[in-house]
Amino acid sequence: MPYIKGKSKRKELDKIVEQILKTGQINGNLNYILFKLCKEYMKEGESYSAYKNFIGEIEMAKLEIYRRLCSKYENLKMKINGDVD
């Protein structure tokens, strides 16, 4: 989970998230942002390890989204609509 120490750092990052959401379209924009962030980050030192770590961060975020958000939604819908027989 992306637990970040220090509320001031979280507030800074939350402002960036708010700006991204104000664009009104997350589809496509999120892909662009992640790609651009990776591309710029790699300018500091491109390596297999750096790519592996960056992709690992994205993968862990994906898993956390599923664990904390999607699974709750799925469980709710299962209760509302019934489970698969």
PDB file with SEQRES, HELIX, SHEET and CRYST1 records, atoms N, CA, C and O in Angstrom:
SEQRES   1 A   85  MET PRO TYR ILE LYS GLY LYS SER LYS ARG LYS GLU LEU          
SEQRES   2 A   85  ASP LYS ILE VAL GLU GLN ILE LEU LYS THR GLY GLN ILE          
SEQRES   3 A   85  ASN GLY ASN LEU ASN TYR ILE LEU PHE LYS LEU CYS LYS          
SEQRES   4 A   85  GLU TYR MET LYS GLU GLY GLU SER TYR SER ALA TYR LYS          
SEQRES   5 A   85  ASN PHE ILE GLY GLU ILE GLU MET ALA LYS LEU GLU ILE          
SEQRES   6 A   85  TYR ARG ARG LEU CYS SER LYS TYR GLU ASN LEU LYS MET          
SEQRES   7 A   85  LYS ILE ASN GLY ASP VAL ASP                                  
HELIX    1 AA1 LYS A    7  LEU A   21  1                                  15    
HELIX    2 AA2 ASN A   29  MET A   42  1                                  14    
HELIX    3 AA3 TYR A   48  ILE A   65  1                                  18    
HELIX    4 AA4 TYR A   66  CYS A   70  3                                   5    
HELIX    5 AA5 SER A   71  ASN A   81  1                                  11    
CRYST1    1.000    1.000    1.000  90.00  90.00  90.00 P 1           1          
ATOM      1  N   MET A   1       0.848  -1.181   0.000  1.00  0.00           N  
ATOM      2  CA  MET A   1       0.000   0.000   0.000  1.00  0.00           C  
ATOM      3  C   MET A   1       0.880   1.227   0.000  1.00  0.00           C  
ATOM      4  O   MET A   1       1.923   1.249   0.654  1.00  0.00           O  
ATOM      5  N   PRO A   2       0.475   2.231  -0.717  1.00  0.00           N  
ATOM      6  CA  PRO A   2       1.290   3.442  -0.824  1.00  0.00           C  
ATOM      7  C   PRO A   2       1.142   4.370   0.385  1.00  0.00           C  
ATOM      8  O   PRO A   2       0.679   5.503   0.261  1.00  0.00           O  
ATOM      9  N   TYR A   3       1.540   3.872   1.542  1.00  0.00           N  
ATOM     10  CA  TYR A   3       1.479   4.708   2.738  1.00  0.00           C  
ATOM     11  C   TYR A   3       2.661   5.665   2.709  1.00  0.00           C  
ATOM     12  O   TYR A   3       3.815   5.240   2.648  1.00  0.00           O  
ATOM     13  N   ILE A   4       2.370   6.935   2.752  1.00  0.00           N  
ATOM     14  CA  ILE A   4       3.408   7.955   2.681  1.00  0.00           C  
ATOM     15  C   ILE A   4       3.476   8.648   4.023  1.00  0.00           C  
ATOM     16  O   ILE A   4       2.473   9.144   4.536  1.00  0.00           O  
ATOM     17  N   LYS A   5       4.673   8.675   4.585  1.00  0.00           N  
ATOM     18  CA  LYS A   5       4.868   9.362   5.857  1.00  0.00           C  
ATOM     19  C   LYS A   5       4.829  10.866   5.618  1.00  0.00           C  
ATOM     20  O   LYS A   5       5.311  11.365   4.601  1.00  0.00           O  
ATOM     21  N   GLY A   6       4.254  11.562   6.562  1.00  0.00           N  
ATOM     22  CA  GLY A   6       4.227  13.019   6.475  1.00  0.00           C  
ATOM     23  C   GLY A   6       3.020  13.542   5.743  1.00  0.00           C  
ATOM     24  O   GLY A   6       2.877  13.355   4.535  1.00  0.00           O  
ATOM     25  N   LYS A   7       2.155  14.199   6.481  1.00  0.00           N  
ATOM     26  CA  LYS A   7       0.920  14.713   5.875  1.00  0.00           C  
ATOM     27  C   LYS A   7       1.197  15.802   4.851  1.00  0.00           C  
ATOM     28  O   LYS A   7       0.431  15.952   3.899  1.00  0.00           O  
ATOM     29  N   SER A   8       2.272  16.566   5.019  1.00  0.00           N  
ATOM     30  CA  SER A   8       2.551  17.637   4.060  1.00  0.00           C  
ATOM     31  C   SER A   8       2.867  17.054   2.688  1.00  0.00           C  
ATOM     32  O   SER A   8       2.470  17.622   1.670  1.00  0.00           O  
ATOM     33  N   LYS A   9       3.571  15.935   2.650  1.00  0.00           N  
ATOM     34  CA  LYS A   9       3.879  15.289   1.373  1.00  0.00           C  
ATOM     35  C   LYS A   9       2.602  14.766   0.722  1.00  0.00           C  
ATOM     36  O   LYS A   9       2.421  14.887  -0.490  1.00  0.00           O  
ATOM     37  N   ARG A  10       1.719  14.185   1.533  1.00  0.00           N  
ATOM     38  CA  ARG A  10       0.439  13.707   1.007  1.00  0.00           C  
ATOM     39  C   ARG A  10      -0.373  14.858   0.428  1.00  0.00           C  
ATOM     40  O   ARG A  10      -0.984  14.721  -0.632  1.00  0.00           O  
ATOM     41  N   LYS A  11      -0.378  15.987   1.121  1.00  0.00           N  
ATOM     42  CA  LYS A  11      -1.141  17.146   0.636  1.00  0.00           C  
ATOM     43  C   LYS A  11      -0.607  17.631  -0.708  1.00  0.00           C  
ATOM     44  O   LYS A  11      -1.380  17.998  -1.593  1.00  0.00           O  
ATOM     45  N   GLU A  12       0.712  17.630  -0.854  1.00  0.00           N  
ATOM     46  CA  GLU A  12       1.313  18.025  -2.133  1.00  0.00           C  
ATOM     47  C   GLU A  12       0.866  17.088  -3.246  1.00  0.00           C  
ATOM     48  O   GLU A  12       0.481  17.534  -4.327  1.00  0.00           O  
ATOM     49  N   LEU A  13       0.920  15.792  -2.977  1.00  0.00           N  
ATOM     50  CA  LEU A  13       0.532  14.812  -3.985  1.00  0.00           C  
ATOM     51  C   LEU A  13      -0.969  14.848  -4.252  1.00  0.00           C  
ATOM     52  O   LEU A  13      -1.402  14.663  -5.390  1.00  0.00           O  
ATOM     53  N   ASP A  14      -1.759  15.083  -3.219  1.00  0.00           N  
ATOM     54  CA  ASP A  14      -3.216  15.193  -3.399  1.00  0.00           C  
ATOM     55  C   ASP A  14      -3.569  16.359  -4.316  1.00  0.00           C  
ATOM     56  O   ASP A  14      -4.526  16.269  -5.086  1.00  0.00           O  
ATOM     57  N   LYS A  15      -2.818  17.443  -4.245  1.00  0.00           N  
ATOM     58  CA  LYS A  15      -3.057  18.588  -5.137  1.00  0.00           C  
ATOM     59  C   LYS A  15      -2.820  18.194  -6.589  1.00  0.00           C  
ATOM     60  O   LYS A  15      -3.559  18.613  -7.481  1.00  0.00           O  
ATOM     61  N   ILE A  16      -1.801  17.399  -6.819  1.00  0.00           N  
ATOM     62  CA  ILE A  16      -1.519  16.931  -8.182  1.00  0.00           C  
ATOM     63  C   ILE A  16      -2.663  16.049  -8.671  1.00  0.00           C  
ATOM     64  O   ILE A  16      -3.092  16.168  -9.819  1.00  0.00           O  
ATOM     65  N   VAL A  17      -3.157  15.168  -7.807  1.00  0.00           N  
ATOM     66  CA  VAL A  17      -4.280  14.297  -8.176  1.00  0.00           C  
ATOM     67  C   VAL A  17      -5.505  15.143  -8.516  1.00  0.00           C  
ATOM     68  O   VAL A  17      -6.192  14.869  -9.501  1.00  0.00           O  
ATOM     69  N   GLU A  18      -5.781  16.163  -7.715  1.00  0.00           N  
ATOM     70  CA  GLU A  18      -6.927  17.045  -7.967  1.00  0.00           C  
ATOM     71  C   GLU A  18      -6.787  17.734  -9.322  1.00  0.00           C  
ATOM     72  O   GLU A  18      -7.767  17.865 -10.056  1.00  0.00           O  
ATOM     73  N   GLN A  19      -5.583  18.172  -9.653  1.00  0.00           N  
ATOM     74  CA  GLN A  19      -5.362  18.822 -10.948  1.00  0.00           C  
ATOM     75  C   GLN A  19      -5.619  17.859 -12.102  1.00  0.00           C  
ATOM     76  O   GLN A  19      -6.203  18.233 -13.119  1.00  0.00           O  
ATOM     77  N   ILE A  20      -5.179  16.624 -11.933  1.00  0.00           N  
ATOM     78  CA  ILE A  20      -5.400  15.615 -12.973  1.00  0.00           C  
ATOM     79  C   ILE A  20      -6.894  15.360 -13.149  1.00  0.00           C  
ATOM     80  O   ILE A  20      -7.383  15.269 -14.276  1.00  0.00           O  
ATOM     81  N   LEU A  21      -7.618  15.247 -12.039  1.00  0.00           N  
ATOM     82  CA  LEU A  21      -9.055  14.983 -12.120  1.00  0.00           C  
ATOM     83  C   LEU A  21      -9.810  16.143 -12.751  1.00  0.00           C  
ATOM     84  O   LEU A  21     -10.853  15.933 -13.370  1.00  0.00           O  
ATOM     85  N   LYS A  22      -9.308  17.350 -12.608  1.00  0.00           N  
ATOM     86  CA  LYS A  22      -9.962  18.527 -13.195  1.00  0.00           C  
ATOM     87  C   LYS A  22      -9.923  18.516 -14.721  1.00  0.00           C  
ATOM     88  O   LYS A  22     -10.675  19.243 -15.369  1.00  0.00           O  
ATOM     89  N   THR A  23      -9.043  17.689 -15.297  1.00  0.00           N  
ATOM     90  CA  THR A  23      -8.993  17.616 -16.756  1.00  0.00           C  
ATOM     91  C   THR A  23     -10.278  17.016 -17.313  1.00  0.00           C  
ATOM     92  O   THR A  23     -10.604  17.205 -18.485  1.00  0.00           O  
ATOM     93  N   GLY A  24     -11.009  16.286 -16.459  1.00  0.00           N  
ATOM     94  CA  GLY A  24     -12.304  15.754 -16.868  1.00  0.00           C  
ATOM     95  C   GLY A  24     -12.250  14.424 -17.595  1.00  0.00           C  
ATOM     96  O   GLY A  24     -13.290  13.816 -17.850  1.00  0.00           O  
ATOM     97  N   GLN A  25     -11.060  13.966 -17.929  1.00  0.00           N  
ATOM     98  CA  GLN A  25     -10.979  12.690 -18.633  1.00  0.00           C  
ATOM     99  C   GLN A  25      -9.775  11.927 -18.100  1.00  0.00           C  
ATOM    100  O   GLN A  25      -8.630  12.280 -18.382  1.00  0.00           O  
ATOM    101  N   ILE A  26     -10.041  10.887 -17.334  1.00  0.00           N  
ATOM    102  CA  ILE A  26      -8.948  10.092 -16.777  1.00  0.00           C  
ATOM    103  C   ILE A  26      -8.462   9.060 -17.786  1.00  0.00           C  
ATOM    104  O   ILE A  26      -7.266   8.779 -17.856  1.00  0.00           O  
ATOM    105  N   ASN A  27      -9.393   8.483 -18.583  1.00  0.00           N  
ATOM    106  CA  ASN A  27      -9.000   7.504 -19.599  1.00  0.00           C  
ATOM    107  C   ASN A  27      -8.074   8.168 -20.612  1.00  0.00           C  
ATOM    108  O   ASN A  27      -8.379   9.239 -21.137  1.00  0.00           O  
ATOM    109  N   GLY A  28      -6.977   7.543 -20.872  1.00  0.00           N  
ATOM    110  CA  GLY A  28      -5.997   8.118 -21.793  1.00  0.00           C  
ATOM    111  C   GLY A  28      -5.050   9.050 -21.080  1.00  0.00           C  
ATOM    112  O   GLY A  28      -3.833   8.936 -21.227  1.00  0.00           O  
ATOM    113  N   ASN A  29      -5.598   9.976 -20.304  1.00  0.00           N  
ATOM    114  CA  ASN A  29      -4.739  10.911 -19.588  1.00  0.00           C  
ATOM    115  C   ASN A  29      -3.874  10.195 -18.565  1.00  0.00           C  
ATOM    116  O   ASN A  29      -2.698  10.524 -18.406  1.00  0.00           O  
ATOM    117  N   LEU A  30      -4.444   9.222 -17.872  1.00  0.00           N  
ATOM    118  CA  LEU A  30      -3.677   8.482 -16.878  1.00  0.00           C  
ATOM    119  C   LEU A  30      -2.553   7.706 -17.547  1.00  0.00           C  
ATOM    120  O   LEU A  30      -1.431   7.677 -17.041  1.00  0.00           O  
ATOM    121  N   ASN A  31      -2.842   7.082 -18.672  1.00  0.00           N  
ATOM    122  CA  ASN A  31      -1.827   6.364 -19.427  1.00  0.00           C  
ATOM    123  C   ASN A  31      -0.702   7.321 -19.818  1.00  0.00           C  
ATOM    124  O   ASN A  31       0.476   7.002 -19.656  1.00  0.00           O  
ATOM    125  N   TYR A  32      -1.066   8.482 -20.327  1.00  0.00           N  
ATOM    126  CA  TYR A  32      -0.070   9.481 -20.725  1.00  0.00           C  
ATOM    127  C   TYR A  32       0.782   9.905 -19.534  1.00  0.00           C  
ATOM    128  O   TYR A  32       2.006   9.981 -19.642  1.00  0.00           O  
ATOM    129  N   ILE A  33       0.144  10.180 -18.406  1.00  0.00           N  
ATOM    130  CA  ILE A  33       0.858  10.644 -17.219  1.00  0.00           C  
ATOM    131  C   ILE A  33       1.850   9.596 -16.731  1.00  0.00           C  
ATOM    132  O   ILE A  33       2.999   9.920 -16.428  1.00  0.00           O  
ATOM    133  N   LEU A  34       1.414   8.344 -16.655  1.00  0.00           N  
ATOM    134  CA  LEU A  34       2.306   7.283 -16.197  1.00  0.00           C  
ATOM    135  C   LEU A  34       3.467   7.077 -17.160  1.00  0.00           C  
ATOM    136  O   LEU A  34       4.606   6.903 -16.728  1.00  0.00           O  
ATOM    137  N   PHE A  35       3.187   7.096 -18.464  1.00  0.00           N  
ATOM    138  CA  PHE A  35       4.243   6.946 -19.458  1.00  0.00           C  
ATOM    139  C   PHE A  35       5.234   8.100 -19.370  1.00  0.00           C  
ATOM    140  O   PHE A  35       6.447   7.887 -19.357  1.00  0.00           O  
ATOM    141  N   LYS A  36       4.717   9.313 -19.312  1.00  0.00           N  
ATOM    142  CA  LYS A  36       5.577  10.509 -19.250  1.00  0.00           C  
ATOM    143  C   LYS A  36       6.416  10.500 -17.972  1.00  0.00           C  
ATOM    144  O   LYS A  36       7.600  10.836 -18.006  1.00  0.00           O  
ATOM    145  N   LEU A  37       5.817  10.121 -16.861  1.00  0.00           N  
ATOM    146  CA  LEU A  37       6.546  10.048 -15.601  1.00  0.00           C  
ATOM    147  C   LEU A  37       7.684   9.042 -15.704  1.00  0.00           C  
ATOM    148  O   LEU A  37       8.800   9.318 -15.262  1.00  0.00           O  
ATOM    149  N   CYS A  38       7.414   7.893 -16.275  1.00  0.00           N  
ATOM    150  CA  CYS A  38       8.449   6.872 -16.452  1.00  0.00           C  
ATOM    151  C   CYS A  38       9.550   7.376 -17.380  1.00  0.00           C  
ATOM    152  O   CYS A  38      10.736   7.226 -17.089  1.00  0.00           O  
ATOM    153  N   LYS A  39       9.152   7.967 -18.484  1.00  0.00           N  
ATOM    154  CA  LYS A  39      10.124   8.468 -19.465  1.00  0.00           C  
ATOM    155  C   LYS A  39      11.050   9.515 -18.844  1.00  0.00           C  
ATOM    156  O   LYS A  39      12.262   9.486 -19.056  1.00  0.00           O  
ATOM    157  N   GLU A  40      10.470  10.431 -18.082  1.00  0.00           N  
ATOM    158  CA  GLU A  40      11.279  11.476 -17.441  1.00  0.00           C  
ATOM    159  C   GLU A  40      12.150  10.898 -16.339  1.00  0.00           C  
ATOM    160  O   GLU A  40      13.300  11.306 -16.176  1.00  0.00           O  
ATOM    161  N   TYR A  41      11.610   9.950 -15.582  1.00  0.00           N  
ATOM    162  CA  TYR A  41      12.359   9.318 -14.510  1.00  0.00           C  
ATOM    163  C   TYR A  41      13.578   8.580 -15.063  1.00  0.00           C  
ATOM    164  O   TYR A  41      14.648   8.606 -14.455  1.00  0.00           O  
ATOM    165  N   MET A  42      13.420   7.929 -16.205  1.00  0.00           N  
ATOM    166  CA  MET A  42      14.510   7.162 -16.797  1.00  0.00           C  
ATOM    167  C   MET A  42      15.646   8.049 -17.293  1.00  0.00           C  
ATOM    168  O   MET A  42      16.754   7.557 -17.508  1.00  0.00           O  
ATOM    169  N   LYS A  43      15.402   9.327 -17.476  1.00  0.00           N  
ATOM    170  CA  LYS A  43      16.474  10.239 -17.875  1.00  0.00           C  
ATOM    171  C   LYS A  43      17.539  10.345 -16.784  1.00  0.00           C  
ATOM    172  O   LYS A  43      18.683  10.709 -17.058  1.00  0.00           O  
ATOM    173  N   GLU A  44      17.158  10.025 -15.545  1.00  0.00           N  
ATOM    174  CA  GLU A  44      18.101  10.061 -14.426  1.00  0.00           C  
ATOM    175  C   GLU A  44      19.002   8.842 -14.405  1.00  0.00           C  
ATOM    176  O   GLU A  44      20.004   8.835 -13.689  1.00  0.00           O  
ATOM    177  N   GLY A  45      18.681   7.825 -15.158  1.00  0.00           N  
ATOM    178  CA  GLY A  45      19.499   6.622 -15.194  1.00  0.00           C  
ATOM    179  C   GLY A  45      18.697   5.421 -15.631  1.00  0.00           C  
ATOM    180  O   GLY A  45      18.095   4.723 -14.815  1.00  0.00           O  
ATOM    181  N   GLU A  46      18.698   5.192 -16.917  1.00  0.00           N  
ATOM    182  CA  GLU A  46      17.930   4.090 -17.479  1.00  0.00           C  
ATOM    183  C   GLU A  46      18.639   2.769 -17.177  1.00  0.00           C  
ATOM    184  O   GLU A  46      19.847   2.635 -17.374  1.00  0.00           O  
ATOM    185  N   SER A  47      17.862   1.801 -16.697  1.00  0.00           N  
ATOM    186  CA  SER A  47      18.396   0.462 -16.447  1.00  0.00           C  
ATOM    187  C   SER A  47      17.231  -0.512 -16.350  1.00  0.00           C  
ATOM    188  O   SER A  47      16.083  -0.115 -16.152  1.00  0.00           O  
ATOM    189  N   TYR A  48      17.546  -1.781 -16.492  1.00  0.00           N  
ATOM    190  CA  TYR A  48      16.525  -2.794 -16.328  1.00  0.00           C  
ATOM    191  C   TYR A  48      15.923  -2.707 -14.931  1.00  0.00           C  
ATOM    192  O   TYR A  48      14.709  -2.817 -14.761  1.00  0.00           O  
ATOM    193  N   SER A  49      16.768  -2.512 -13.948  1.00  0.00           N  
ATOM    194  CA  SER A  49      16.316  -2.429 -12.563  1.00  0.00           C  
ATOM    195  C   SER A  49      15.355  -1.255 -12.356  1.00  0.00           C  
ATOM    196  O   SER A  49      14.359  -1.382 -11.643  1.00  0.00           O  
ATOM    197  N   ALA A  50      15.656  -0.120 -12.978  1.00  0.00           N  
ATOM    198  CA  ALA A  50      14.779   1.053 -12.848  1.00  0.00           C  
ATOM    199  C   ALA A  50      13.419   0.783 -13.483  1.00  0.00           C  
ATOM    200  O   ALA A  50      12.385   1.131 -12.913  1.00  0.00           O  
ATOM    201  N   TYR A  51      13.419   0.160 -14.669  1.00  0.00           N  
ATOM    202  CA  TYR A  51      12.145  -0.201 -15.306  1.00  0.00           C  
ATOM    203  C   TYR A  51      11.380  -1.200 -14.450  1.00  0.00           C  
ATOM    204  O   TYR A  51      10.171  -1.068 -14.260  1.00  0.00           O  
ATOM    205  N   LYS A  52      12.089  -2.200 -13.934  1.00  0.00           N  
ATOM    206  CA  LYS A  52      11.462  -3.221 -13.097  1.00  0.00           C  
ATOM    207  C   LYS A  52      10.813  -2.586 -11.873  1.00  0.00           C  
ATOM    208  O   LYS A  52       9.692  -2.938 -11.506  1.00  0.00           O  
ATOM    209  N   ASN A  53      11.508  -1.663 -11.252  1.00  0.00           N  
ATOM    210  CA  ASN A  53      10.972  -1.005 -10.066  1.00  0.00           C  
ATOM    211  C   ASN A  53       9.767  -0.134 -10.409  1.00  0.00           C  
ATOM    212  O   ASN A  53       8.782  -0.124  -9.671  1.00  0.00           O  
ATOM    213  N   PHE A  54       9.838   0.592 -11.516  1.00  0.00           N  
ATOM    214  CA  PHE A  54       8.721   1.452 -11.920  1.00  0.00           C  
ATOM    215  C   PHE A  54       7.490   0.604 -12.227  1.00  0.00           C  
ATOM    216  O   PHE A  54       6.390   0.903 -11.762  1.00  0.00           O  
ATOM    217  N   ILE A  55       7.682  -0.449 -13.009  1.00  0.00           N  
ATOM    218  CA  ILE A  55       6.564  -1.330 -13.360  1.00  0.00           C  
ATOM    219  C   ILE A  55       6.032  -2.026 -12.111  1.00  0.00           C  
ATOM    220  O   ILE A  55       4.828  -2.250 -11.987  1.00  0.00           O  
ATOM    221  N   GLY A  56       6.921  -2.365 -11.195  1.00  0.00           N  
ATOM    222  CA  GLY A  56       6.500  -2.964  -9.930  1.00  0.00           C  
ATOM    223  C   GLY A  56       5.611  -2.031  -9.128  1.00  0.00           C  
ATOM    224  O   GLY A  56       4.641  -2.474  -8.514  1.00  0.00           O  
ATOM    225  N   GLU A  57       5.934  -0.741  -9.128  1.00  0.00           N  
ATOM    226  CA  GLU A  57       5.098   0.239  -8.428  1.00  0.00           C  
ATOM    227  C   GLU A  57       3.695   0.280  -9.045  1.00  0.00           C  
ATOM    228  O   GLU A  57       2.693   0.334  -8.331  1.00  0.00           O  
ATOM    229  N   ILE A  58       3.642   0.255 -10.362  1.00  0.00           N  
ATOM    230  CA  ILE A  58       2.341   0.263 -11.048  1.00  0.00           C  
ATOM    231  C   ILE A  58       1.570  -1.016 -10.727  1.00  0.00           C  
ATOM    232  O   ILE A  58       0.367  -0.970 -10.472  1.00  0.00           O  
ATOM    233  N   GLU A  59       2.254  -2.142 -10.739  1.00  0.00           N  
ATOM    234  CA  GLU A  59       1.602  -3.424 -10.442  1.00  0.00           C  
ATOM    235  C   GLU A  59       1.058  -3.441  -9.014  1.00  0.00           C  
ATOM    236  O   GLU A  59      -0.062  -3.897  -8.784  1.00  0.00           O  
ATOM    237  N   MET A  60       1.834  -2.955  -8.066  1.00  0.00           N  
ATOM    238  CA  MET A  60       1.383  -2.940  -6.674  1.00  0.00           C  
ATOM    239  C   MET A  60       0.193  -1.988  -6.503  1.00  0.00           C  
ATOM    240  O   MET A  60      -0.719  -2.269  -5.725  1.00  0.00           O  
ATOM    241  N   ALA A  61       0.202  -0.879  -7.219  1.00  0.00           N  
ATOM    242  CA  ALA A  61      -0.943   0.038  -7.170  1.00  0.00           C  
ATOM    243  C   ALA A  61      -2.184  -0.656  -7.722  1.00  0.00           C  
ATOM    244  O   ALA A  61      -3.275  -0.513  -7.171  1.00  0.00           O  
ATOM    245  N   LYS A  62      -2.016  -1.408  -8.812  1.00  0.00           N  
ATOM    246  CA  LYS A  62      -3.135  -2.160  -9.401  1.00  0.00           C  
ATOM    247  C   LYS A  62      -3.712  -3.136  -8.392  1.00  0.00           C  
ATOM    248  O   LYS A  62      -4.928  -3.220  -8.218  1.00  0.00           O  
ATOM    249  N   LEU A  63      -2.833  -3.870  -7.732  1.00  0.00           N  
ATOM    250  CA  LEU A  63      -3.301  -4.847  -6.756  1.00  0.00           C  
ATOM    251  C   LEU A  63      -3.997  -4.181  -5.575  1.00  0.00           C  
ATOM    252  O   LEU A  63      -4.980  -4.711  -5.057  1.00  0.00           O  
ATOM    253  N   GLU A  64      -3.502  -3.041  -5.151  1.00  0.00           N  
ATOM    254  CA  GLU A  64      -4.114  -2.324  -4.031  1.00  0.00           C  
ATOM    255  C   GLU A  64      -5.491  -1.772  -4.423  1.00  0.00           C  
ATOM    256  O   GLU A  64      -6.415  -1.764  -3.610  1.00  0.00           O  
ATOM    257  N   ILE A  65      -5.616  -1.321  -5.650  1.00  0.00           N  
ATOM    258  CA  ILE A  65      -6.912  -0.853  -6.149  1.00  0.00           C  
ATOM    259  C   ILE A  65      -7.916  -2.001  -6.115  1.00  0.00           C  
ATOM    260  O   ILE A  65      -9.057  -1.825  -5.689  1.00  0.00           O  
ATOM    261  N   TYR A  66      -7.483  -3.175  -6.565  1.00  0.00           N  
ATOM    262  CA  TYR A  66      -8.383  -4.318  -6.550  1.00  0.00           C  
ATOM    263  C   TYR A  66      -8.729  -4.719  -5.117  1.00  0.00           C  
ATOM    264  O   TYR A  66      -9.896  -4.929  -4.789  1.00  0.00           O  
ATOM    265  N   ARG A  67      -7.713  -4.823  -4.275  1.00  0.00           N  
ATOM    266  CA  ARG A  67      -7.914  -5.290  -2.897  1.00  0.00           C  
ATOM    267  C   ARG A  67      -8.814  -4.365  -2.095  1.00  0.00           C  
ATOM    268  O   ARG A  67      -9.701  -4.830  -1.380  1.00  0.00           O  
ATOM    269  N   ARG A  68      -8.593  -3.055  -2.207  1.00  0.00           N  
ATOM    270  CA  ARG A  68      -9.304  -2.128  -1.332  1.00  0.00           C  
ATOM    271  C   ARG A  68     -10.554  -1.531  -1.947  1.00  0.00           C  
ATOM    272  O   ARG A  68     -11.447  -1.104  -1.215  1.00  0.00           O  
ATOM    273  N   LEU A  69     -10.647  -1.487  -3.251  1.00  0.00           N  
ATOM    274  CA  LEU A  69     -11.789  -0.827  -3.890  1.00  0.00           C  
ATOM    275  C   LEU A  69     -12.657  -1.796  -4.679  1.00  0.00           C  
ATOM    276  O   LEU A  69     -13.852  -1.923  -4.412  1.00  0.00           O  
ATOM    277  N   CYS A  70     -12.067  -2.473  -5.642  1.00  0.00           N  
ATOM    278  CA  CYS A  70     -12.844  -3.323  -6.539  1.00  0.00           C  
ATOM    279  C   CYS A  70     -13.494  -4.494  -5.814  1.00  0.00           C  
ATOM    280  O   CYS A  70     -14.654  -4.815  -6.076  1.00  0.00           O  
ATOM    281  N   SER A  71     -12.768  -5.130  -4.913  1.00  0.00           N  
ATOM    282  CA  SER A  71     -13.340  -6.293  -4.230  1.00  0.00           C  
ATOM    283  C   SER A  71     -14.536  -5.897  -3.367  1.00  0.00           C  
ATOM    284  O   SER A  71     -15.492  -6.665  -3.255  1.00  0.00           O  
ATOM    285  N   LYS A  72     -14.500  -4.716  -2.759  1.00  0.00           N  
ATOM    286  CA  LYS A  72     -15.655  -4.237  -1.989  1.00  0.00           C  
ATOM    287  C   LYS A  72     -16.864  -4.052  -2.898  1.00  0.00           C  
ATOM    288  O   LYS A  72     -17.985  -4.423  -2.550  1.00  0.00           O  
ATOM    289  N   TYR A  73     -16.614  -3.469  -4.071  1.00  0.00           N  
ATOM    290  CA  TYR A  73     -17.689  -3.265  -5.041  1.00  0.00           C  
ATOM    291  C   TYR A  73     -18.253  -4.604  -5.502  1.00  0.00           C  
ATOM    292  O   TYR A  73     -19.469  -4.782  -5.573  1.00  0.00           O  
ATOM    293  N   GLU A  74     -17.369  -5.539  -5.812  1.00  0.00           N  
ATOM    294  CA  GLU A  74     -17.806  -6.866  -6.258  1.00  0.00           C  
ATOM    295  C   GLU A  74     -18.625  -7.572  -5.183  1.00  0.00           C  
ATOM    296  O   GLU A  74     -19.645  -8.187  -5.493  1.00  0.00           O  
ATOM    297  N   ASN A  75     -18.200  -7.496  -3.941  1.00  0.00           N  
ATOM    298  CA  ASN A  75     -18.950  -8.118  -2.849  1.00  0.00           C  
ATOM    299  C   ASN A  75     -20.329  -7.491  -2.686  1.00  0.00           C  
ATOM    300  O   ASN A  75     -21.309  -8.195  -2.440  1.00  0.00           O  
ATOM    301  N   LEU A  76     -20.408  -6.176  -2.822  1.00  0.00           N  
ATOM    302  CA  LEU A  76     -21.693  -5.486  -2.735  1.00  0.00           C  
ATOM    303  C   LEU A  76     -22.625  -5.949  -3.853  1.00  0.00           C  
ATOM    304  O   LEU A  76     -23.790  -6.258  -3.604  1.00  0.00           O  
ATOM    305  N   LYS A  77     -22.123  -5.997  -5.066  1.00  0.00           N  
ATOM    306  CA  LYS A  77     -22.944  -6.419  -6.201  1.00  0.00           C  
ATOM    307  C   LYS A  77     -23.372  -7.880  -6.081  1.00  0.00           C  
ATOM    308  O   LYS A  77     -24.460  -8.254  -6.519  1.00  0.00           O  
ATOM    309  N   MET A  78     -22.506  -8.703  -5.485  1.00  0.00           N  
ATOM    310  CA  MET A  78     -22.867 -10.102  -5.281  1.00  0.00           C  
ATOM    311  C   MET A  78     -24.035 -10.195  -4.310  1.00  0.00           C  
ATOM    312  O   MET A  78     -24.939 -11.008  -4.502  1.00  0.00           O  
ATOM    313  N   LYS A  79     -24.023  -9.362  -3.260  1.00  0.00           N  
ATOM    314  CA  LYS A  79     -25.134  -9.361  -2.300  1.00  0.00           C  
ATOM    315  C   LYS A  79     -26.415  -8.861  -2.946  1.00  0.00           C  
ATOM    316  O   LYS A  79     -27.494  -9.399  -2.695  1.00  0.00           O  
ATOM    317  N   ILE A  80     -26.300  -7.852  -3.761  1.00  0.00           N  
ATOM    318  CA  ILE A  80     -27.487  -7.258  -4.411  1.00  0.00           C  
ATOM    319  C   ILE A  80     -28.052  -8.189  -5.473  1.00  0.00           C  
ATOM    320  O   ILE A  80     -29.259  -8.429  -5.514  1.00  0.00           O  
ATOM    321  N   ASN A  81     -27.183  -8.714  -6.331  1.00  0.00           N  
ATOM    322  CA  ASN A  81     -27.628  -9.496  -7.484  1.00  0.00           C  
ATOM    323  C   ASN A  81     -27.596 -11.002  -7.292  1.00  0.00           C  
ATOM    324  O   ASN A  81     -28.112 -11.754  -8.118  1.00  0.00           O  
ATOM    325  N   GLY A  82     -26.991 -11.434  -6.204  1.00  0.00           N  
ATOM    326  CA  GLY A  82     -26.859 -12.859  -5.956  1.00  0.00           C  
ATOM    327  C   GLY A  82     -25.563 -13.415  -6.538  1.00  0.00           C  
ATOM    328  O   GLY A  82     -25.022 -12.901  -7.517  1.00  0.00           O  
ATOM    329  N   ASP A  83     -25.087 -14.478  -5.903  1.00  0.00           N  
ATOM    330  CA  ASP A  83     -23.835 -15.105  -6.306  1.00  0.00           C  
ATOM    331  C   ASP A  83     -24.067 -16.001  -7.524  1.00  0.00           C  
ATOM    332  O   ASP A  83     -25.205 -16.339  -7.849  1.00  0.00           O  
ATOM    333  N   VAL A  84     -23.001 -16.373  -8.178  1.00  0.00           N  
ATOM    334  CA  VAL A  84     -23.062 -17.295  -9.314  1.00  0.00           C  
ATOM    335  C   VAL A  84     -23.405 -18.675  -8.779  1.00  0.00           C  
ATOM    336  O   VAL A  84     -22.805 -19.138  -7.809  1.00  0.00           O  
ATOM    337  N   ASP A  85     -24.371 -19.331  -9.412  1.00  0.00           N  
ATOM    338  CA  ASP A  85     -24.781 -20.680  -8.982  1.00  0.00           C  
ATOM    339  C   ASP A  85     -23.759 -21.703  -9.382  1.00  0.00           C  
ATOM    340  O   ASP A  85     -23.933 -22.890  -9.106  1.00  0.00           O  
TER     341      ASP A  85                                                      
END                                                                             
